[in-house]
Amino acid sequence: MVDVDLDTPLAVKLAGRFLPPTLTSGRDSVPDSHWWYFAEGTQTQTFRDTDQRKKLIEFRSTGCQTVVEPSKHPDGDHYRWNRESGLEAAEVDSETLHRQVRMLATAVLIAKHLPPPRGQKTDEGGGRHDYAMALAGFLLNEDRLPEEDVLAVLTAAWDTTAWQGEQQRREAMRDLRGIVKDTDEKIAAGESFMGGGVLNEMVPYMPKSLAKYWNWTQHGNFANFANHISDKKEVPEEVAWEAPVPFHEYELPEFPTDVLSKWAAEFVRAEARITQTPEDLAGVLVLTVGSLALAKLLTVEPWPGWRESVNLYTAVAMPPGSRKSVVFSHVTAPIHDFEASKNQILGAEIALAETKRKVLEERVKKAQQKAAKAGPEDVDLELVNAMEATEELQNLEVPEPLRLLADDATPEALAKLMKAQRGRMALLSPEGDVFDIMAGRYSQQVPNLGVYLRGHAGDPVRIDRVSSPPEMIKSASLTIGLAVQPDVLHGLADKPGFRGRGLIGRFLYSLPADLLGQRTIEKPQPVPARVLQEYRRCVRDLLDLAPEDVTREELEPTAVRLSDAAQEKLLEYMRWIEPQLAASGDLGTMTDWAGKLAGAVVRLAGILHMMKLAGEANALQPLSIRGDRFLPAAAVERAIHLANYFVAHAQAAFAEMGADPTVESAKHILRWIERKGVTSFSKREAFESLKKRFHKASAMQPGLDLLVDHGHIRPVEPKGGRGRPSERYAVNPTEVTKIVRICGSQNSQNSQK
């Protein structure tokens, strides 16, 4: 079964003109946005706008996932099947359906960039005639599309206009028919005509986008894609180079704040608004605070034999000056307040126990001295007294001050803190120093990752002591929440053990949009008192779930099971994940992270559910963790929404780290281009120089394709000669200029030596 997912209102509006009638579904606010078919052998394809970011249509086949009835969107919208049509999912030939979807996508893209009609009164707008001529020339040339198909997509696109009257529409349609017919005749007669060059000037990257839709091959610098008006037969024109697009530009979703409980969502929105930061930052940190509060108190059991603790490792990457520290302090303030209030109460008890300990130490010392000096007749009695005093000292429990947070702690100190705090601890920091400590800042650059790996999984941690027997944490629970600069991510995958031992695969990453340069400069307003008060109350209630116990006994979590419906939701998501883990799957290059995705969903579901209960708690029904209750399907569904957010951001983060092999291959080829200073090269030439990196020429292709997609190089016609010509590429002049500038600078330095 396949789903044609219409991601823009224009696609929904035009779908009926191109797609065969069939069963549809959608949300209350966007009905009929999914068209369902049986079409064996279809391949997934995404149709994007010219910026290659915004999705217009997604043709979903095997391995994709669509939410349907009876699910409910976090904003309250219900997903529903359109039963009123009386239609079932139609069975359609795969090739036919794919062509119709491409026709629809072409019409939507054209409509999205349609110039406004010229106003009869204002005389503003216009430009549609030239737009139609350029489109007709491009689409008809080289028999890309037949005349009737070109007219169909143009007519559909033009019909998205709010016509001023039927007369205006009739004139526009007559103009379109004339343009298509005249252009087709000019091409057949070998005369000049407008084409891809003019179209590319009017809507940059429109020809390239359409070529991707239809898998049309580009040769050279848009050869036959760049056809301008000339006095001669159509001649390929040189298309201006654009500046290369950085490798690390992604279409990343915004944080789905709606999945949070009301009290948390209101705080996140208010905090983002007053600090003018993306909601991602406060949203991920609030989740981490919930994780910290519930660690070692709650585990989630999807089914017998599988339990997940709810502690998270999160990392938000934002540039300097993004107010990370301000948001960090606001989000974590209730934790510091909770620590201070608890330790104030414990203060007198700790002081009394410390005094008793000193008295017992002095008593033991004197008893030992007396036993040492005792005569034969008294030595046994004095030894008994000394041993009793020693035993009393050893059994004395001095309460530890409550500590929930650590920052600049070595792995050894962290393990001791966890032991003292009944098996749990949190590392929260608005800086990236934690990664440096993990990498061995205090141990001659020798990584000591054991406590971080075991602390995420809930495994035992052994603490060796010099003057006393080793101690053991039966099930360590560590929470990590970091807000770092993007540069901190670079090269993480290359740090010894970070990827090989699975450390970076344990983090949930967020790379929010950069708002620097777009913020409004005005006097900041505080978070509304009601919102702040409710946030602090709920966080305190979550923190108060830890049982009062002055002993050092390790906390024992309560296990909560999934309901049957929740299990089905989880299984459905796991079935989607599995094919993505294949080498050719979307997550095939980061299985160390994606392999833990189902577990992350379970953890997030537990946190989200308890945060919801915290918002509903009151004096008559205080917050508690009950093992006899089941985790509902709604919690898993909201967790899946979050997981999808983290999937996209993890893909971007892994590329930033250098963990994406395609990006790294492209960078390697680009460094070779810069080293050689070439303005063009053949694939064979590159392979001969890069054999140590690529075991065969075909292994270079993904990297070359990425360089083409990002505008660093273009394919050109291979040079003539004997034998089979090797594929050839031209280098973006921007790269050449950079190379010349670098070489010139080096020569200048050499001449001064």
C-alpha positions in Angstrom: 0.0 0.0 0.0 1.2 3.5 -0.8 0.3 6.9 0.5 0.4 10.2 -1.5 1.0 12.7 1.3 0.0 16.2 0.3 2.0 18.6 2.4 0.7 21.9 1.1 -2.8 23.3 0.6 -2.0 23.7 -3.1 -1.4 20.0 -3.5 -4.7 19.2 -1.7 -6.5 21.6 -4.0 -5.1 20.2 -7.2 -4.9 16.5 -6.3 -8.3 15.6 -7.9 -7.1 16.9 -11.3 -4.3 14.3 -11.5 -4.7 11.5 -9.0 -7.1 8.5 -9.7 -10.1 8.5 -7.3 -9.4 6.5 -4.2 -9.8 6.2 -0.4 -8.4 9.4 1.4 -7.7 10.3 5.0 -6.4 13.3 7.0 -6.9 15.4 10.1 -10.0 17.4 10.9 -8.2 20.6 9.9 -6.6 19.1 6.7 -9.0 16.4 5.3 -8.1 14.4 2.2 -4.4 15.2 2.6 -3.5 11.5 2.2 -4.5 9.5 -0.9 -4.2 5.7 -0.6 -3.4 3.1 -3.4 -2.4 -0.4 -3.9 0.5 -0.1 -6.4 3.1 -2.9 -6.3 6.7 -1.9 -7.0 6.5 1.8 -6.2 9.5 3.7 -4.8 9.3 6.4 -2.2 10.0 9.9 -3.6 9.8 13.4 -1.9 8.9 16.4 -4.0 10.4 19.6 -2.6 10.2 23.3 -3.3 13.1 25.0 -5.2 14.9 25.6 -1.9 15.1 21.7 -1.5 13.7 22.1 2.0 10.0 22.5 2.1 8.1 19.3 1.2 5.3 19.7 -1.3 4.3 16.1 -1.7 5.7 12.8 -0.4 5.1 9.6 -2.3 5.4 7.1 0.6 6.0 3.4 -0.1 7.6 0.6 1.9 9.4 1.6 5.0 7.5 4.9 5.6 4.9 5.6 8.2 1.6 7.6 8.2 -0.6 8.3 11.3 -4.2 7.4 10.7 -7.5 7.0 12.6 -8.0 6.5 15.5 -4.9 8.4 16.4 -5.1 12.0 17.7 -2.7 14.8 16.8 -1.1 16.6 19.8 -3.0 19.8 18.9 -6.3 18.0 19.4 -7.0 17.2 15.8 -8.4 13.7 15.1 -7.2 11.7 12.1 -10.1 10.4 10.1 -10.8 8.2 7.0 -13.1 9.8 4.4 -15.9 7.2 4.5 -18.4 9.5 2.9 -16.8 9.0 -0.6 -17.7 5.3 -0.4 -14.3 4.5 -2.1 -11.8 1.9 -1.2 -8.0 2.1 -1.9 -7.7 1.8 -5.7 -5.3 -0.6 -7.3 -3.2 1.3 -9.8 -0.2 0.4 -12.1 2.9 1.7 -10.3 4.3 3.5 -13.3 1.0 5.2 -14.1 0.6 6.4 -10.5 4.1 7.7 -10.3 3.6 9.7 -13.5 0.4 11.2 -12.1 2.1 12.2 -8.9 4.9 13.8 -10.8 2.3 15.7 -12.9 0.6 16.9 -9.7 4.0 17.9 -8.1 4.9 19.8 -11.2 1.6 21.7 -11.2 2.0 22.5 -7.5 5.6 23.8 -7.9 4.6 26.0 -10.8 1.6 27.3 -8.9 3.6 28.1 -5.8 5.8 30.5 -7.8 3.1 31.8 -10.1 3.4 35.6 -10.5 0.3 37.5 -9.5 -2.1 38.5 -12.4 -1.9 42.1 -13.6 -4.5 44.2 -11.7 -7.0 45.9 -14.0 -7.1 49.0 -11.8 -3.6 49.1 -10.3 -1.7 47.6 -13.2 0.5 45.9 -10.6 1.7 42.3 -11.0 2.0 40.6 -14.3 4.9 38.5 -15.7 2.7 35.4 -16.2 3.1 35.4 -20.0 6.9 35.2 -19.9 6.7 32.6 -17.1 4.4 30.4 -19.2 6.7 30.8 -22.3 9.8 29.8 -20.2 7.9 26.8 -18.7 6.5 25.6 -22.0 10.0 25.8 -23.6 11.6 23.9 -20.8 9.0 21.2 -20.5 8.5 20.6 -24.2 12.1 20.7 -25.2 13.8 17.3 -25.9 10.3 15.7 -25.6 10.4 15.9 -21.9 6.6 16.1 -21.7 4.0 15.9 -24.5 2.0 19.0 -25.4 -1.2 17.9 -23.7 0.6 17.2 -20.4 2.3 20.6 -20.4 -1.0 22.3 -21.0 -2.6 20.2 -18.2 0.0 21.2 -15.6 0.0 24.9 -16.6 -3.8 25.1 -16.7 -4.0 23.5 -13.2 -1.4 25.9 -11.8 -3.1 28.9 -13.4 -6.4 27.8 -11.9 -5.2 28.2 -8.4 -5.7 32.0 -9.0 -8.5 33.9 -7.5 -9.9 35.1 -10.8 -11.6 38.5 -10.9 -14.2 36.9 -13.2 -14.8 34.2 -15.8 -13.7 36.5 -18.6 -10.3 36.9 -17.1 -9.9 33.1 -16.7 -11.0 32.5 -20.3 -8.4 35.0 -21.6 -5.7 33.4 -19.5 -6.5 29.9 -20.7 -6.6 31.0 -24.3 -3.2 32.7 -23.8 -1.8 29.4 -22.3 -3.0 27.3 -25.2 -1.5 29.7 -27.7 1.9 29.7 -25.8 2.1 25.9 -25.6 1.1 25.4 -29.3 3.5 28.1 -30.6 6.4 26.9 -28.5 5.9 23.3 -29.7 5.9 24.5 -33.3 9.1 26.6 -32.8 10.9 23.6 -31.3 9.9 21.4 -34.1 11.0 24.0 -36.7 14.4 24.5 -35.0 13.6 28.2 -34.2 14.6 30.1 -31.0 12.4 30.0 -27.9 12.4 30.8 -24.3 13.4 27.9 -22.0 15.3 26.8 -18.9 17.7 29.7 -18.8 14.9 32.3 -18.6 13.0 30.1 -16.2 16.1 29.8 -13.9 16.4 33.6 -13.8 12.7 34.0 -13.0 12.6 31.2 -10.4 16.1 30.1 -9.4 16.5 26.3 -9.3 13.1 25.7 -10.8 14.6 23.7 -13.8 16.8 21.7 -11.4 13.8 20.9 -9.2 11.7 19.7 -12.1 14.6 17.6 -13.4 14.7 15.9 -10.0 11.0 15.2 -10.1 11.2 13.5 -13.4 14.7 12.1 -13.2 15.8 14.1 -16.3 19.5 14.0 -16.8 21.4 17.3 -16.8 24.4 17.5 -19.0 27.0 20.2 -18.4 25.9 23.6 -17.3 22.2 23.0 -17.8 22.9 22.1 -21.4 19.4 22.3 -23.1 18.1 23.4 -19.7 19.3 27.0 -20.3 17.6 28.1 -23.5 17.3 31.8 -24.1 15.9 33.9 -26.9 18.5 34.2 -29.6 18.7 35.0 -33.3 20.0 31.5 -34.0 18.8 28.0 -33.3 18.6 27.2 -29.6 22.1 27.2 -28.1 22.9 26.0 -24.6 23.7 29.1 -22.5 26.1 29.3 -19.5 24.0 29.4 -16.3 25.5 31.5 -13.6 27.0 29.6 -10.7 25.4 30.1 -7.3 27.5 30.1 -4.1 27.9 26.5 -2.9 25.4 25.4 -0.2 27.2 24.3 3.0 27.0 20.6 3.6 25.4 21.0 6.9 22.1 22.6 5.9 19.1 20.6 6.8 15.3 20.7 6.7 14.9 20.3 10.5 11.5 20.2 12.2 10.8 22.6 15.0 10.4 21.2 18.5 6.8 19.8 18.9 6.0 21.7 22.1 2.4 20.6 21.8 3.3 17.1 23.0 4.3 18.4 26.4 1.8 18.7 29.2 0.0 22.1 29.4 2.1 23.4 32.3 5.4 22.5 30.6 4.3 23.7 27.1 3.2 27.1 28.5 6.5 27.6 30.2 8.5 26.6 27.2 6.6 29.0 24.9 6.9 31.8 27.4 10.6 31.2 28.0 11.3 31.1 24.3 9.3 34.3 23.8 11.0 36.4 26.5 14.5 35.2 25.7 13.8 35.2 21.9 15.2 31.7 21.6 13.8 28.7 19.7 11.3 26.6 21.7 13.7 23.6 21.0 16.1 24.8 23.7 13.7 25.2 26.6 11.7 22.2 25.4 14.6 19.7 25.4 15.8 21.1 28.7 12.4 20.7 30.4 12.3 17.1 29.2 15.7 16.6 30.7 14.5 18.1 34.0 11.6 15.6 34.0 14.1 12.8 33.3 16.3 13.9 36.2 13.4 13.9 38.6 12.1 10.5 37.6 15.5 8.7 37.3 15.8 5.7 39.6 12.1 6.1 40.6 10.4 4.9 37.4 11.0 2.2 34.8 8.8 1.4 31.9 8.1 -2.2 30.9 6.9 -2.5 27.3 6.5 -6.3 27.9 8.1 -8.9 30.1 11.9 -9.1 29.8 12.3 -5.5 28.6 12.6 -2.6 31.0 13.8 0.9 30.3 14.8 3.5 32.8 13.7 7.0 32.1 17.0 8.9 32.4 18.0 10.8 29.2 21.2 12.1 27.6 20.4 15.3 25.6 22.5 17.8 23.8 21.3 21.1 22.2 23.7 22.8 19.8 23.4 26.6 19.3 25.9 29.3 18.4 27.6 31.6 20.9 25.4 34.5 21.9 22.2 32.5 21.7 21.3 33.0 25.4 21.8 29.3 26.2 23.0 30.0 29.7 20.0 32.3 30.5 17.5 29.7 29.4 19.5 27.0 31.2 19.4 28.9 34.5 15.7 29.6 34.2 14.8 25.9 33.4 16.9 24.4 36.2 16.1 27.0 38.9 13.5 24.8 40.6 16.1 22.1 41.0 18.5 24.4 42.8 15.6 25.7 45.0 14.6 22.1 45.8 18.1 21.2 46.8 18.5 24.2 49.0 15.2 23.7 50.8 15.8 20.0 51.5 19.3 20.7 52.8 18.1 23.4 55.1 15.8 20.8 56.7 18.6 18.2 56.8 21.1 20.7 58.2 20.4 20.2 61.9 20.2 16.4 61.4 23.5 16.3 59.6 25.2 18.5 62.2 23.9 16.2 65.0 25.2 13.1 63.3 28.5 14.7 62.6 28.9 15.6 66.2 28.0 12.1 67.2 30.6 10.7 64.7 33.3 12.9 66.2 32.4 11.7 69.7 32.5 8.1 68.7 35.8 8.6 66.9 37.3 10.0 70.1 35.7 7.1 72.1 37.2 4.5 69.7 40.6 6.2 70.0 40.6 6.2 73.8 39.2 2.6 73.9 42.0 1.4 71.7 44.6 3.2 73.7 43.2 1.7 77.0 43.1 -1.8 75.5 46.7 -1.4 74.4 47.8 -0.5 77.9 45.7 -3.0 79.8 47.2 -5.8 81.8 46.6 -9.5 81.1 43.7 -9.6 83.5 41.9 -6.6 81.8 42.9 -6.9 78.1 39.9 -9.0 77.0 37.4 -6.6 78.6 39.1 -3.6 77.1 39.2 -5.2 73.6 35.5 -5.9 73.8 34.8 -2.2 74.7 37.0 -1.0 71.8 35.3 -3.3 69.3 31.8 -2.2 70.5 32.8 1.4 70.1 34.3 0.7 66.6 31.1 -1.2 65.6 28.9 1.7 66.8 31.0 4.1 64.7 30.8 2.0 61.7 27.0 1.7 62.0 26.5 5.4 62.4 24.7 6.9 59.3 25.6 10.5 58.6 23.0 11.8 56.2 24.4 13.1 52.9 23.3 16.6 51.8 21.0 16.2 48.9 22.7 16.8 45.6 20.9 16.3 42.2 23.3 18.1 39.9 27.0 17.9 39.1 29.0 19.8 36.5 32.8 19.6 36.3 33.2 16.1 37.8 35.7 13.4 36.7 34.2 10.0 36.0 35.6 8.7 39.3 34.1 11.6 41.3 30.8 11.2 39.4 30.6 7.5 40.4 31.1 8.5 44.1 28.5 11.2 43.9 26.0 8.6 42.4 26.7 6.2 45.3 26.2 9.0 47.9 22.9 10.0 46.2 21.4 6.5 46.2 22.4 5.5 42.7 21.5 8.6 40.7 23.1 11.9 39.5 22.7 14.4 36.8 25.2 16.4 34.7 23.6 19.6 33.4 25.8 22.2 31.8 25.4 25.1 29.3 28.9 24.3 28.0 30.6 21.4 26.3 33.2 20.7 28.9 31.6 17.4 29.8 32.7 15.9 26.5 36.2 17.0 27.2 36.1 15.3 30.6 34.8 12.2 29.0 37.6 12.3 26.5 40.2 12.3 29.3 40.9 15.9 30.2 42.0 14.8 33.7 43.5 11.5 32.7 46.2 12.2 30.1 43.6 12.1 27.3 42.7 8.5 28.1 38.9 8.2 27.9 37.2 6.7 30.9 33.7 6.1 29.5 32.5 3.3 31.8 30.3 5.4 34.1 28.7 7.2 31.3 27.8 4.0 29.3 26.6 2.1 32.4 24.8 5.2 33.8 22.6 5.4 30.7 21.8 1.7 30.6 21.2 1.2 34.3 24.1 -1.2 34.7 26.2 -1.8 37.9 29.1 0.5 38.6 32.0 -0.6 40.8 33.8 2.1 43.0 37.2 1.1 44.1 38.6 2.9 47.2 42.1 3.1 48.5 41.5 2.7 52.2 38.3 0.7 52.3 36.6 -2.2 50.4 35.1 -1.4 46.9 31.5 -0.3 46.8 28.9 -1.2 44.1 26.0 0.7 42.6 23.6 -2.0 41.6 21.9 0.0 38.9 23.4 3.4 38.1 21.2 6.1 36.7 22.9 9.2 35.1 21.0 12.0 33.4 22.9 14.4 31.1 21.7 17.6 29.6 24.0 19.9 27.7 23.6 23.1 25.7 26.7 23.4 23.6 28.1 25.3 20.6 27.9 23.5 17.3 31.7 23.4 17.1 31.7 21.0 20.1 29.9 18.4 17.9 32.6 18.6 15.2 34.9 15.6 15.4 33.0 13.8 18.3 32.8 10.7 16.2 36.6 10.6 15.9 37.3 10.8 19.6 38.6 7.4 20.9 35.7 5.2 22.0 33.0 7.8 21.5 31.4 6.0 18.6 32.9 2.6 18.8 31.7 2.1 22.4 28.3 3.7 21.7 28.5 6.9 23.7 27.3 9.4 21.0 24.5 6.9 20.1 23.0 7.4 23.5 22.3 11.2 23.1 19.1 12.8 21.8 20.3 15.8 19.7 18.7 19.1 18.9 20.1 21.7 16.4 17.6 24.5 16.6 17.2 27.3 14.1 19.7 30.2 14.5 17.8 33.3 15.4 20.8 35.6 15.7 20.2 38.7 13.6 16.5 38.2 13.6 15.6 39.0 17.2 13.5 42.0 18.3 15.4 44.3 20.6 13.1 45.4 23.3 12.9 45.4 27.1 12.5 41.8 28.2 9.4 40.7 30.1 9.4 38.0 32.7 7.6 34.7 32.3 4.0 35.3 33.5 3.7 34.6 37.3 1.0 32.0 36.9 3.0 30.1 34.3 6.2 30.2 36.3 4.4 29.2 39.6 2.8 26.2 37.9 6.1 25.2 36.3 7.9 25.3 39.7 5.1 23.5 41.5 5.1 20.6 39.0 8.8 20.2 38.9 8.9 20.2 42.7 6.1 17.6 42.8 8.2 15.4 40.5 11.3 15.8 42.6 9.3 15.1 45.7 8.5 11.6 44.4 11.8 10.4 45.8 11.1 8.8 49.2 12.5 10.5 52.3 15.3 8.3 53.6 18.3 9.5 55.5 20.1 6.2 54.9 22.3 5.5 51.9 20.1 2.7 50.6 19.9 2.7 46.8 16.6 3.8 45.3 14.4 1.0 43.9 12.3 2.1 40.9 8.7 1.2 40.3 7.9 -0.5 37.0 5.0 0.6 35.0 3.7 -1.5 32.1 2.3 -0.5 28.7 -1.4 -0.9 27.9 -2.3 -3.2 25.1 -3.0 -0.2 22.8 0.3 1.4 23.8 2.1 -1.9 22.9 0.6 -1.8 19.5 1.6 1.8 18.9 5.2 0.9 19.9 5.3 -2.2 17.7 4.0 -0.2 14.8 6.8 2.3 15.2 9.4 -0.5 15.6 8.2 -2.0 12.3 8.9 1.3 10.7 12.3 1.6 12.3 13.6 -1.8 11.3 14.0 -1.3 7.5 15.6 2.1 8.1 18.5 0.2 9.8 19.5 -1.5 6.6 22.6 -0.3 4.9 20.4 1.4 2.2 17.9 2.7 4.8 17.6 6.3 5.9 19.3 5.4 9.3 21.7 2.9 7.9 24.7 5.1 8.6 23.8 5.7 12.2 22.6 2.3 13.5 24.4 2.9 16.8 21.9 5.7 17.5 18.8 4.4 15.6 19.2 1.0 17.3 18.3 2.7 20.6 15.3 4.7 19.1 12.6 2.3 20.3 14.1 2.5 23.8 14.1 6.3 23.6 10.4 6.2 22.7 9.7 4.1 25.8 11.7 6.5 28.0 10.0 9.6 26.6 6.6 8.0 27.0 7.2 7.5 30.7 8.5 11.0 31.2 5.6 12.6 29.3 3.0 10.5 31.1 4.3 11.5 34.6 4.6 15.2 33.6 0.9 15.0 32.5 0.0 13.5 35.9 2.0 16.2 37.7 -0.1 18.8 36.0 -3.3 17.1 37.1 -2.2 16.4 40.7 -3.8 18.3 43.7 -4.0 18.0 47.4 -6.8 15.4 47.2 -4.9 13.4 44.5 -1.2 13.9 45.1 1.3 12.8 42.5 2.5 9.2 42.8 4.0 6.4 40.7 1.7 3.4 40.7 2.9 0.0 39.4 -0.7 -1.2 39.1 -1.5 1.4 36.4 -0.7 1.1 32.7 1.0 3.6 30.5 -1.6 4.7 27.9 -1.3 4.7 24.1 -1.5 8.5 24.1 1.8 8.7 25.9 3.5 6.5 23.4 2.0 8.4 20.5 3.3 11.7 21.9 6.7 10.1 22.4 6.8 9.0 18.8 6.2 12.6 17.7 9.2 13.6 19.8 11.2 10.7 18.4 10.6 11.8 14.8 11.9 15.2 15.8 15.0 13.7 17.3 15.6 11.5 14.3 15.9 14.4 11.9 18.1 16.3 14.3 20.3 13.3 15.0 20.9 12.9 11.3 22.1 16.5 11.2 24.2 16.1 14.3 25.9 12.9 13.0 26.8 14.8 9.8 28.3 17.7 12.0 30.3 15.1 13.9 31.8 13.6 10.7 29.8 10.4 11.2 28.0 10.5 7.8 30.2 8.7 5.3 28.7 10.4 2.3 29.4 13.9 3.7 32.9 12.8 4.6 33.5 11.4 1.1 32.4 14.7 -0.4 34.7 16.7 1.9 37.6 14.4 1.0 37.0 15.0 -2.7 36.6 18.7 -2.1 39.9 18.9 -0.3 41.6 17.1 -3.2 40.1 19.7 -5.6 41.4 22.6 -3.4 44.8 20.9 -3.1 45.1 20.4 -6.9 43.6 23.8 -7.8 41.7 22.2 -10.8 38.9 24.0 -12.6 37.6 20.7 -14.0 38.4 17.1 -13.6 37.4 13.6 -14.7 36.1 10.9 -12.3 39.1 8.8 -13.4 41.6 11.5 -12.5 40.0 11.9 -9.1 40.0 8.2 -8.4 43.7 7.8 -9.4 44.6 10.4 -6.8 42.3 9.1 -4.1 42.7 5.4 -4.3 43.8 5.2 -0.7 40.4 6.5 0.4 38.1 4.8 -2.2 38.6 1.1 -3.0 36.8 1.5 -6.3 35.6 4.3 -8.5 32.0 3.7 -7.8 32.6 4.3 -4.1 33.2 8.0 -5.0 29.8 8.5 -6.6 27.8 9.4 -3.5 30.3 12.0 -2.6 30.4 13.4 -6.1 26.6 13.5 -6.2 26.5 15.4 -2.9 29.0 17.9 -4.3 26.8 18.4 -7.3 23.7 18.8 -5.2 25.4 21.4 -3.1 26.7 23.4 -6.1 30.5 22.8 -5.6 30.8 21.0 -9.0 28.7 20.3 -12.2 28.8 17.4 -14.6 30.0 18.5 -18.1 30.3 16.7 -21.4 33.4 14.3 -21.3 36.2 15.1 -23.7 36.5 13.1 -26.8 39.2 10.5 -27.3 39.8 6.8 -27.5 37.9 4.4 -25.3 35.0 5.0 -23.1 35.1 8.6 -21.9 35.2 9.2 -18.1 32.6 11.3 -16.4 33.8 14.9 -16.1 33.0 17.8 -13.8 33.4 21.5 -13.8 34.4 23.2 -10.5 32.4 26.2 -9.1 34.4 29.4 -9.8 33.9 30.3 -6.2 36.0 27.3 -5.2 38.6 28.2 -7.8 38.7 31.8 -6.5 39.2 30.4 -3.0 42.0 28.1 -4.2 43.7 31.0 -6.0 43.4 33.2 -2.9 44.9 30.5 -0.7 47.7 29.8 -3.1 48.4 33.5 -3.5 48.6 34.0 0.3 51.0 31.0 0.6 53.2 32.4 -2.2 53.3 35.8 -0.5 54.3 34.2 2.7 57.0 32.2 1.0 58.4 35.2 -0.7 58.8 37.0 2.7 60.8 34.2 4.2 
